[in-house]
Amino acid sequence: MISYLEFEKPVAALQERIAELRAAADGDDVDISSELQRLENKSAEMLASTYASLTPWQKTQVARHPSRPHFRDYVEYLFEEFIPLGGDRHYGEDEAIMGGFATFNGRKIMLIGHEKGNDTQSRLRHNFGMGKPEGYRKAIRLMELAGRFNLPVVTLVDTSGAFPGIEAEERGQAEAIARSTEACLALPVPMVSVIVGEGGSGGAVALASAERVLMFEHAVYSVISPEGCASILWRTAEKAAQAAEAMKLTAQDLLGLGVIDRIVPEPVGGAHRDPASATAALGTAIGEELHSLSGKSPKQLQRMREDRFLAIGDQRKQGRRGR
């Protein structure tokens, strides 16, 4: 059953009416197929119209939808022979960040990403996708392995941010994030990162400092959450929608600023309505980007990453990218 967001209430009301008509028609001889078809068409048009003009705050809600596909879903439907690797060899295991060897289109890769969980128990186990220092140190270990075995790295980013707890700070959260970012930039192999849901702050950048950064159509990517921004600027989270508008956190805004390189289309109504279609689009995009990077030397790849990050927000430098 689909969980409707606040701005989807008109669609939800129409779907409820359709369900009532179907239930009332069961066992009756009255033919209401034409009326049902009319309402179904109206519902589809309303949904398409709504998603064609989402505000940044509405996109944030879509990116956070509880039924949106997460890392484990993409592993199941898009990658083969996934062999998870755990532990950072310093402190312990962090299930908010998962990774391991995988096969993609017949090619061995290293796959790393955030996992939020899909129910109360799994969300608690995965800490809602908020990585701790050991998670980022695990990511560093896996990236080093990828470089050693000449495996491309694919990362799926979906986090509201790194875990801000006291214990994380005590174990060196900031240093771990910085080292993970450094590891991305120094990789001698191709790296493709995708913002599949939320891309929050340094917790996202630590797994997204690649030469090719992709983003789902209704994902968001920002230095802070809209609520956090509103709390700082206006001392109230109630202005989160206003903050989201000002932050330029949508895929469309970020493509124009050079923060990302490509937008991956989502099914009408968001990836949670048709995960199979969303996964197929993601697979196509990743495959094309990995193909475009094949054959490049470590120095070329590292230079591409350097150029793309120095060019962010400066249209005069955009031409340097891709060398």
C-alpha positions in Angstrom: 0.0 0.0 0.0 1.3 3.4 -1.0 2.0 6.0 1.8 0.8 9.3 0.4 2.7 12.5 1.2 0.9 15.7 2.3 0.9 17.3 -1.1 -0.4 14.1 -2.7 -3.7 14.2 -0.7 -5.9 15.1 -3.8 -4.5 12.0 -5.6 -5.0 9.9 -2.4 -8.7 11.1 -2.2 -9.2 10.1 -5.8 -7.6 6.7 -5.3 -9.8 6.1 -2.3 -12.9 6.9 -4.4 -11.7 4.4 -7.0 -11.3 1.7 -4.3 -14.8 2.4 -3.0 -16.3 2.1 -6.4 -14.5 -1.2 -7.0 -15.7 -2.6 -3.7 -19.3 -1.5 -4.3 -19.3 -3.0 -7.7 -18.1 -6.5 -6.5 -21.0 -8.9 -7.0 -23.2 -6.3 -8.8 -24.3 -6.6 -12.4 -23.7 -2.8 -13.0 -20.9 -2.1 -15.4 -18.8 0.8 -14.1 -15.6 0.0 -16.1 -15.9 3.2 -18.1 -16.2 5.3 -14.9 -13.3 3.6 -13.3 -11.2 4.1 -16.4 -12.1 7.8 -16.4 -11.1 8.2 -12.7 -7.9 6.2 -13.2 -6.9 8.4 -16.1 -7.7 11.5 -14.0 -5.6 10.2 -11.1 -2.6 9.5 -13.4 -2.9 13.0 -15.0 -3.1 14.6 -11.5 -0.1 12.6 -10.3 2.0 13.6 -13.4 1.0 17.2 -13.1 1.9 17.3 -9.4 5.3 15.7 -9.9 6.1 18.0 -12.9 6.1 21.0 -10.6 7.4 19.9 -7.3 8.9 22.5 -5.0 12.3 21.9 -3.4 10.6 21.1 -0.1 8.3 18.6 -1.8 11.3 17.0 -3.5 12.9 16.7 0.0 9.8 14.8 1.2 9.9 12.5 -1.8 13.6 11.8 -1.2 12.8 10.8 2.4 9.7 8.7 1.5 9.8 5.6 3.7 9.1 3.3 0.8 11.9 4.7 -1.4 14.4 2.1 -2.5 17.6 1.9 -0.5 21.0 0.3 -0.8 19.9 -3.3 -0.1 17.1 -2.9 -2.7 19.5 -1.9 -5.4 21.8 -4.7 -4.5 19.0 -7.2 -4.9 17.7 -5.9 -8.3 20.8 -4.3 -9.9 24.0 -6.0 -8.8 25.0 -9.7 -8.7 27.2 -11.8 -6.5 27.4 -9.1 -3.8 29.9 -10.1 -1.1 29.5 -7.8 1.9 32.7 -6.9 3.8 32.5 -5.6 7.4 34.6 -3.8 9.9 37.1 -1.0 9.8 39.9 -3.0 11.4 40.1 -0.3 14.1 37.0 -0.2 16.2 34.1 -2.3 14.8 31.3 -2.6 12.2 28.9 0.1 11.2 25.8 -1.1 9.4 24.8 2.4 8.3 27.5 2.1 5.6 27.6 -1.1 3.7 29.9 -2.3 1.0 31.7 -5.2 -0.7 32.5 -6.8 -4.0 29.8 -7.1 -6.6 29.2 -7.9 -10.2 27.6 -5.3 -12.5 27.0 -6.0 -16.1 29.4 -8.9 -15.9 32.2 -6.7 -14.5 33.6 -6.9 -10.9 33.2 -3.7 -9.0 33.4 -2.4 -5.4 30.0 -1.2 -4.2 29.6 1.1 -1.2 26.6 2.9 0.1 24.3 4.1 2.9 21.5 1.9 4.1 18.6 3.5 6.0 16.5 0.4 6.6 12.8 -0.1 5.7 11.1 -0.7 9.0 11.6 0.3 12.6 13.9 -2.6 13.5 16.1 -2.3 10.5 16.2 1.5 10.7 17.5 1.3 14.2 20.1 -1.4 13.2 21.3 0.8 10.3 21.1 4.0 12.4 18.9 5.6 9.8 21.8 5.7 7.3 23.9 8.0 9.5 27.4 6.7 9.3 29.8 6.6 12.3 33.6 6.9 12.1 34.0 3.2 11.7 31.6 3.3 8.7 33.7 5.8 6.9 36.9 4.0 7.8 35.4 0.8 6.4 34.7 2.7 3.2 38.3 3.8 3.1 39.4 0.2 3.5 37.2 -0.9 0.7 38.3 1.9 -1.6 41.9 0.9 -1.0 41.0 -2.7 -1.8 39.4 -1.5 -5.0 42.5 0.4 -6.0 44.7 -2.7 -5.2 42.6 -5.0 -7.4 41.8 -2.4 -10.1 38.1 -2.5 -9.5 35.8 0.5 -10.3 34.0 1.9 -7.4 30.3 2.7 -7.3 28.7 4.5 -4.4 25.0 5.0 -3.6 24.6 7.9 -1.3 21.5 8.2 0.9 22.0 9.9 4.3 20.7 12.9 6.1 24.3 13.3 7.4 26.9 11.6 9.4 25.9 10.6 12.9 26.3 13.6 15.3 26.5 11.7 18.6 29.1 12.3 21.2 30.6 8.8 20.8 31.1 9.5 17.1 32.9 12.7 17.9 35.0 10.9 20.5 36.1 8.3 17.8 37.1 11.0 15.3 34.1 11.6 13.1 35.4 14.7 11.3 38.8 13.0 10.7 37.1 9.9 9.3 34.9 11.9 6.9 38.0 13.9 5.7 40.0 10.8 5.2 37.2 9.1 3.3 36.9 12.2 1.0 40.6 12.1 0.5 40.4 8.4 -0.4 37.8 9.1 -3.0 39.9 11.8 -4.6 43.1 9.6 -4.6 41.5 6.5 -6.1 43.5 5.1 -9.1 40.3 3.5 -10.5 37.1 4.9 -12.0 34.5 6.1 -9.4 30.8 6.8 -10.1 28.6 8.1 -7.2 24.9 8.4 -7.2 22.7 10.5 -4.8 19.7 8.1 -4.7 17.8 9.8 -1.9 19.2 12.3 0.6 22.7 13.7 0.2 23.4 15.4 3.5 26.5 17.4 4.3 30.0 15.8 4.8 28.4 12.4 5.4 27.4 12.4 1.8 30.5 14.1 0.3 32.7 11.4 2.0 31.3 8.9 -0.5 30.5 11.2 -3.4 33.9 12.8 -4.2 34.0 11.0 -7.6 34.8 12.1 -11.1 31.2 11.4 -12.1 28.4 12.3 -9.7 24.8 11.4 -10.7 21.6 12.2 -8.9 18.0 10.8 -9.1 15.5 13.3 -10.4 13.8 13.8 -7.0 16.8 13.3 -4.7 18.3 16.2 -2.7 21.9 17.2 -2.0 22.8 19.9 0.4 25.3 21.1 3.1 22.6 20.9 5.8 18.9 19.8 6.0 16.3 22.4 5.3 15.1 22.2 8.9 18.6 22.7 10.2 19.1 25.7 7.9 15.8 27.2 9.0 16.7 26.7 12.7 19.9 28.6 12.2 18.6 31.5 10.1 15.1 31.9 11.6 15.4 30.1 14.9 12.5 27.8 13.8 12.2 24.7 11.7 8.8 25.8 10.5 10.5 27.7 7.7 12.1 24.6 6.2 10.2 25.0 2.9 11.6 28.5 2.6 15.1 27.3 3.4 14.8 24.5 0.8 13.9 27.0 -1.8 17.0 29.1 -1.1 19.4 26.2 -0.7 19.3 25.0 -4.4 19.3 21.4 -3.2 17.4 19.8 -6.2 19.0 17.8 -9.0 18.0 20.4 -11.5 19.6 23.3 -9.6 22.8 21.3 -8.8 23.3 20.3 -12.4 23.3 23.9 -13.4 25.9 24.7 -10.8 28.1 21.9 -11.8 27.8 20.1 -8.5 26.5 17.0 -10.3 27.0 15.7 -13.8 23.8 13.9 -14.7 20.2 13.5 -13.6 18.7 10.0 -13.6 15.0 10.1 -14.4 12.5 8.6 -12.0 9.1 7.0 -12.7 6.1 9.4 -12.4 5.3 9.7 -8.7 8.9 8.9 -7.6 11.1 5.9 -7.4 9.0 4.4 -4.6 6.0 3.9 -6.9 8.0 1.8 -9.4 11.3 0.6 -8.0 11.9 -1.7 -10.9 11.8 1.1 -13.4 13.9 3.4 -11.2 16.5 0.6 -10.8 16.6 0.0 -14.5 17.2 3.7 -15.2 19.9 3.8 -12.5 21.6 0.7 -14.0 21.7 2.2 -17.5 23.2 5.5 -16.2 25.9 3.8 -14.1 26.8 1.5 -17.0 27.2 4.4 -19.4 29.3 6.4 -17.0 31.6 3.5 -16.2 32.1 2.8 -19.9 33.0 6.4 -20.5 35.7 6.2 -17.8 37.2 2.9 -18.9 40.7 3.1 -20.3 41.7 6.3 -18.4 44.9 6.3 -16.5 45.0 6.9 -12.7 46.4 10.3 -13.3 43.7 11.2 -15.7 41.0 10.1 -13.3 42.5 12.0 -10.4 42.8 15.1 -12.5 39.2 14.8 -13.5 38.1 14.8 -9.9 40.3 17.7 -9.1 39.0 19.7 -12.0 35.3 19.0 -11.4 35.5 20.1 -7.7 37.5 23.2 -8.4 35.0 24.1 -11.1 31.8 23.8 -9.0 29.8 27.0 -9.1 32.2 28.6 -11.6 30.8 28.4 -15.1 34.1 29.7 -16.6 35.8 26.6 -15.4 33.2 24.1 -16.6 35.1 23.6 -19.9 38.1 22.1 -18.0 36.1 19.2 -16.8 36.4 15.8 -18.5 40.1 16.1 -19.4 
